[in-house]
Amino acid sequence: MVLHRILKVILKLLISDVFWEQLYFPDTAKIYCIDVNDNGDIFVGSGGTNEIGGVYRSTDNAESWEFVNNIGNASVLSIDISPQGDVFAGSNNGWEDHLLRSSDNGDSWQEITLPDYSVAENVIKILAVSTDTIYVSTVNNNALLLRTYDGGQTWDSLVGGNSHPGEYISDILIDDDGTIFLSYQGFYQDQGGVYYSEDDGANWQFSGLLNYMITSLARNSSNDIFAGCWGGVSWDEWPGLYVLRNGEAQWDTLIAGPQIGDIEINSDNYIFFTSQWPLGISRSIDNGESFELVNEGLPPGYHNNITLDNNDYLYATSGDNLSKTINTTVDIPEYIFNGKIDIVSIFPNPASTSLTITIDNQYFTNNTVVSLSSIIGKTAYKKTLNNSDLENGSISIDVSGFKKGTYIASLNNNGKTISSTKMIITN
């Protein structure tokens, strides 16, 4: 089992087709969190030991920035924007009330008083379901989860007391059925993992991944829940990406090894995550069947936060660096390898039972080989073309027994790849 996990850590380093551009951000501030509203306005929470903390805003794609909220020597640890456009910012213990709201796109801010019993030292996570319904994860000596239905006038404590001493809630997620999922981080035995409530937070049940330091949660359109793990309290718990498929009770390992900090899933269900090792940002376009690094254009360093805007552009932060994908993450161009254009036509694509590969007959020779390989390089089909293939200019392949995922169809002559084309099998 351990060997299987180790093998899954090995990522295929392909030519990246998601390119990054580095955006301007003041080098006097350290970025802690980021969110983007429906208009494309970027909000960044900043701070640090020697920097002034607060919220920066850009309304022109990071051409310029305004420091719209100054909280002195504190740091803004969490930002979330409600569907109505309200911006919520949570700070650490350098600020009295820890939670701030702006209803005018950051021009002015209102302090929201958290209940006295919370004695919050750090606002770790904010989930603004609406202007009025807000979930807040705070921590002092114990993990705390607060919720308000009236915009902060009154609060309920959903998690508190001595139920999770020495831990904190790192992320909050609500699925299509209204189930609330919480990820926990802890550093000692019997801490960490994922918990859920099916009755609006009245009762909590353990979902799995005990002793795993869970950093982030994400959900795809099939209501599958993904958990990113930084590490475990012993060698038996591996960092990596785990999934709880909709309707199932057990978590499955998608990839073990990467120390994952953040996860985002775009509208096409492509998964992105940041990791300390291997350093950078990884992507899966086949629902976790395979992963590739997409680092070209990123500045060096660990990128702790990523977020998607409503057009599926991905933003990444590292220290005082801010990057954005040049193209939308759902607009992936066809693969081009070795400077050669695609000369293979595949139909249908995606395919589920069979497919036909048609090749420009000027590239046929007696040594022409057609192959299908997974995105991590495992050969699934390989054939040297014969005379009848040369006459017809196409071949049919039964893919009904193939594992679903992304494949590369390649045409080779005398051991040299002259064309490669991406295709997807949906079994």
Secondary structure, 3 states (H helix, E strand, C coil): CHHHHHHHHCCECCCCCCCEEEECCCCCCEEEEEEECCCCCEEEEEECCCCCCEEEEECCCCCCCEEEEECCCCCEEEEEECCCCCEEEEECCCCCCCEEEECCCCCCCEEECCCHHHCCCEEEEEEECCCCCEEEEEECCEEEEEEECCCCCCCEEEECCCCCECCEEEEEEECCCCCEEEEEECCCCCCCEEEEECCCCCCCEEEECCCEEEEEEEECCCCCEEEEEEEECCCCCCCEEEEECCCCCCCEEEEECCCEEEEEECCCCCEEEEECCCCEEEEECCCCCCCEECCCCCCCCCCCEEEECCCCCEEEEECCEEEEECCCCCCCCCCCECCECCCEEEECCCECCEEEEEECHHHCCCCEEEEEEECCCCEEEEEECCHHHHHHCEEEEECCCCCCEEEEEEEEECCEEEEEEEEEECC
